[in-house]
Amino acid sequence: MRHLTIRHVPPALARALEAEKRRRRTSLNRTVIDLLTQALGLGAGRRSNGLARFAGTWTREEFEEFEKAVEFTEQIDEELWR
């Protein structure tokens, strides 16, 4: 098995990795390997939101209907931001 050394890890990244390690209750090594595997789309541990099978299946008309239906969610209520 190959060893890898990573130097000059930014402090914010080191803190985030430590927090993730604690959250997962695994070693830092295992956490980094799992995160890299996931980020690169390798192995059975890939996360999926289950929607990939729907990608590209809408017709133009279905897309436009959906966009119209959710249009109101893109409006900014100025009163809420004061």
C-alpha positions as CSV (number, residue, x, y, z in Angstrom):
1,M,0.0,0.0,0.0
2,R,1.3,3.4,-1.0
3,H,2.0,6.2,1.6
4,L,1.2,9.8,0.9
5,T,2.4,12.9,2.8
6,I,0.5,16.2,2.4
7,R,2.4,19.3,3.4
8,H,1.2,22.9,4.1
9,V,-2.4,22.0,4.9
10,P,-4.2,25.3,5.5
11,P,-5.4,25.7,9.1
12,A,-9.1,25.9,8.1
13,L,-8.8,22.7,6.2
14,A,-7.0,21.0,9.1
15,R,-9.8,22.1,11.5
16,A,-12.5,20.9,9.1
17,L,-10.8,17.5,8.7
18,E,-10.5,17.1,12.5
19,A,-14.1,18.0,12.9
20,E,-15.1,15.5,10.2
21,K,-12.9,12.8,11.9
22,R,-14.7,13.4,15.2
23,R,-18.1,13.4,13.5
24,R,-17.4,10.1,11.7
25,R,-15.6,8.6,14.8
26,T,-12.8,7.3,12.6
27,S,-9.1,8.0,12.3
28,L,-7.9,11.0,10.3
29,N,-6.3,8.6,7.8
30,R,-9.6,6.8,7.2
31,T,-11.5,10.1,7.0
32,V,-9.2,11.5,4.4
33,I,-9.3,8.3,2.3
34,D,-13.1,8.2,2.5
35,L,-13.4,11.9,1.5
36,L,-11.0,11.5,-1.4
37,T,-12.7,8.3,-2.6
38,Q,-16.1,10.1,-2.5
39,A,-14.8,13.3,-4.2
40,L,-13.2,11.3,-7.0
41,G,-16.3,9.1,-7.5
42,L,-14.5,5.9,-6.7
43,G,-15.7,2.8,-5.0
44,A,-19.1,1.7,-3.8
45,G,-19.1,4.4,-1.2
46,R,-20.3,7.0,-3.7
47,R,-23.1,9.2,-2.4
48,S,-26.1,9.8,-4.6
49,N,-29.2,11.8,-4.1
50,G,-31.0,9.2,-6.2
51,L,-31.9,11.7,-8.9
52,A,-29.2,10.9,-11.5
53,R,-31.5,8.6,-13.4
54,F,-33.8,11.5,-14.0
55,A,-31.1,13.8,-15.5
56,G,-31.9,14.8,-19.0
57,T,-35.3,13.2,-19.2
58,W,-37.5,16.2,-19.2
59,T,-38.9,17.6,-22.4
60,R,-38.5,21.3,-23.1
61,E,-42.1,21.8,-22.2
62,E,-41.8,19.9,-18.9
63,F,-38.8,22.0,-18.0
64,E,-40.6,25.3,-18.8
65,E,-43.6,24.1,-16.8
66,F,-41.4,23.4,-13.8
67,E,-39.6,26.7,-14.1
68,K,-42.9,28.5,-14.1
69,A,-44.2,26.6,-11.1
70,V,-41.1,27.4,-8.9
71,E,-40.6,30.9,-10.2
72,F,-42.0,32.5,-7.0
73,T,-39.3,30.8,-5.0
74,E,-36.7,33.0,-6.7
75,Q,-38.3,36.3,-5.6
76,I,-36.5,38.2,-2.9
77,D,-38.7,39.6,-0.1
78,E,-37.0,42.8,0.7
79,E,-38.8,43.1,4.1
80,L,-37.1,39.8,5.2
81,W,-33.6,41.2,4.5
82,R,-33.9,44.4,6.5
